[in-house]
Amino acid sequence: MSRIGKQPVAVPEGVDVTVEGAQVKVNGPKGQLTVPFRSERIEVDVEEAAVVVRRKSDEKESMALHGLTRSLINNAVSGVTQGYQKRLDVFGVGFRAEIQGRELTLHIGYSHPVVYDVPEGIELLSENPIQDSQARIVVQGIDKQQVGQVAAEIRDKRRPDPYKGKGIRYENETIHWKAGKAAVA
């Protein structure tokens, strides 16, 4: 049996979990999330203050979906109670980020500013820079997958350069530096 799938998901006070057909709806103080699941292979029950996920058979696909479904429901419960965030640092001379409404404008070394439209459900904040970075962008939201996707899309606008370190990187990301050209005497 799945070690992750057999663990019940604890539902904290103030969170309402309901199962409607092939969807689990999670309501909490920060918002509402819907988690779809494969009802022909997985069974989800709300028992007292916990959500229990069971598989209907021992087929390979059912076993794979067992732990996945439990993890997705757990992420939804955590999202509506605490939320998720990712921090991005902008490094480079003259590089900066500006947040205006639902748009993020990045000045990252191109001949034009790069504008990123922030999707619904995501909030961007700007923090004080730390160390050498010119800007820090904080991506916040209740959907773990969406927060990670938006952070990855912003990072893709200018990935960290392995020679100088310029670009957008995650907060504690390590860069595998490359040696520059060696001078030949």
C-alpha positions in Angstrom: 0.0 0.0 0.0 1.1 3.5 -0.7 3.0 5.0 2.3 1.8 8.5 1.3 -1.7 7.5 0.1 -2.7 5.7 3.3 -2.1 8.7 5.5 -5.3 10.7 6.2 -5.2 14.4 5.4 -6.0 16.4 8.5 -8.6 19.1 8.0 -7.9 22.1 10.3 -10.5 24.3 12.0 -12.1 26.7 9.5 -11.6 24.5 6.4 -14.5 22.8 4.7 -13.9 19.8 2.5 -16.7 18.3 0.3 -16.6 15.6 -2.3 -18.8 16.2 -5.4 -18.6 13.6 -8.0 -15.0 13.4 -9.2 -13.9 16.6 -7.5 -12.9 17.6 -4.0 -13.8 21.2 -3.1 -11.7 22.8 -0.3 -12.9 26.1 1.2 -10.7 28.0 3.7 -9.9 31.4 5.0 -7.7 32.3 2.0 -10.1 31.0 -0.8 -11.4 28.0 -2.6 -9.7 25.2 -4.6 -11.0 22.3 -6.6 -9.0 19.1 -6.9 -10.2 16.6 -9.6 -9.5 12.9 -9.2 -10.2 9.7 -11.1 -13.4 8.4 -9.5 -13.2 5.1 -11.4 -9.9 4.2 -9.7 -9.9 6.3 -6.5 -12.4 6.8 -3.7 -12.3 9.9 -1.4 -14.2 10.1 1.8 -14.5 12.9 4.4 -14.4 11.3 7.9 -14.7 13.5 11.0 -11.7 16.0 10.7 -9.8 14.1 8.0 -9.9 13.2 4.3 -9.2 9.5 3.6 -8.1 8.4 0.1 -8.6 4.8 -0.9 -7.9 3.0 -4.2 -10.5 0.6 -5.7 -8.1 -2.0 -7.0 -4.4 -2.9 -6.9 -3.7 -2.2 -10.6 -0.6 -0.3 -11.4 -2.4 2.9 -12.4 -4.6 2.9 -9.3 -1.5 2.6 -7.1 0.2 5.5 -8.9 -2.9 7.7 -8.5 -3.4 6.8 -4.8 -0.5 8.8 -3.4 -0.8 11.6 -6.1 -4.5 12.2 -5.2 -3.7 12.4 -1.5 -0.8 14.8 -2.1 -2.9 17.1 -4.2 -5.7 17.2 -1.6 -3.1 17.9 1.1 -1.6 20.7 -1.0 -5.1 22.3 -1.4 -5.8 22.2 2.3 -2.4 23.8 3.0 -3.0 26.4 0.3 -6.3 27.6 1.6 -4.9 27.9 5.2 -1.4 29.1 4.8 -0.8 29.8 1.1 2.4 29.3 -0.9 5.1 31.7 -2.0 8.3 31.6 -4.1 11.0 34.3 -4.0 13.0 35.5 -7.0 16.1 37.7 -7.0 17.0 39.9 -9.9 20.8 40.3 -10.3 22.6 42.6 -12.8 23.7 46.2 -13.3 20.6 48.2 -14.1 18.3 45.3 -13.8 15.1 46.1 -11.9 11.5 45.0 -11.6 8.3 47.1 -11.2 4.9 45.9 -10.2 2.0 48.0 -11.5 -1.5 46.5 -10.9 -1.6 43.2 -12.6 1.6 43.7 -14.6 5.2 43.0 -13.8 7.6 45.1 -15.9 11.2 43.8 -16.0 14.2 45.8 -17.1 16.7 43.0 -17.6 19.2 44.0 -20.2 17.1 43.8 -23.3 16.5 46.8 -25.6 12.9 46.9 -24.4 11.2 46.3 -21.1 9.6 42.9 -20.7 6.0 43.0 -19.5 4.5 39.9 -17.7 0.7 39.8 -17.1 0.0 38.2 -13.7 -2.7 35.5 -13.9 -5.7 35.5 -11.6 -5.1 33.9 -8.2 -1.5 35.1 -8.0 -0.2 38.1 -6.1 3.2 39.7 -6.7 5.0 41.7 -4.1 8.4 43.5 -4.1 10.7 43.2 -1.1 13.8 45.1 -0.1 16.9 43.8 -1.9 19.3 41.6 0.0 23.1 41.5 -0.7 23.8 42.3 -4.4 20.4 41.9 -5.9 18.6 44.9 -7.3 15.1 43.5 -6.6 13.3 40.7 -5.0 9.9 39.5 -6.4 7.7 37.4 -4.2 5.1 35.2 -5.9 2.1 34.3 -3.6 -1.0 32.3 -4.1 -3.1 29.4 -2.7 -2.5 27.0 -5.6 1.0 25.4 -5.2 1.2 24.4 -8.9 0.2 27.8 -10.2 2.7 29.6 -7.9 5.5 27.4 -9.1 4.5 27.8 -12.7 4.4 31.7 -12.5 7.8 31.8 -10.8 9.2 29.5 -13.5 7.8 31.7 -16.3 9.2 34.9 -14.7 12.6 33.2 -14.3 12.6 32.1 -17.9 12.5 35.8 -19.0 16.2 36.0 -18.2 17.8 32.8 -16.8 21.0 33.2 -14.7 24.1 33.6 -16.7 26.8 30.9 -15.8 29.7 33.4 -16.5 28.6 36.6 -14.7 25.6 35.5 -12.6 23.2 38.1 -14.2 19.6 37.3 -14.5 16.6 36.1 -12.5 17.1 33.2 -10.0 15.2 31.6 -7.2 16.1 32.8 -3.6 18.6 30.1 -2.7 19.5 28.8 -6.1 23.1 28.0 -6.7 24.7 28.8 -10.0 27.2 26.4 -11.5 29.8 29.0 -12.5 31.9 28.5 -15.6 35.4 29.8 -16.1 35.8 32.5 -18.6 38.4 32.6 -21.4 41.9 31.9 -20.2 44.5 34.4 -21.4 47.1 32.7 -23.5 50.6 34.1 -22.9 
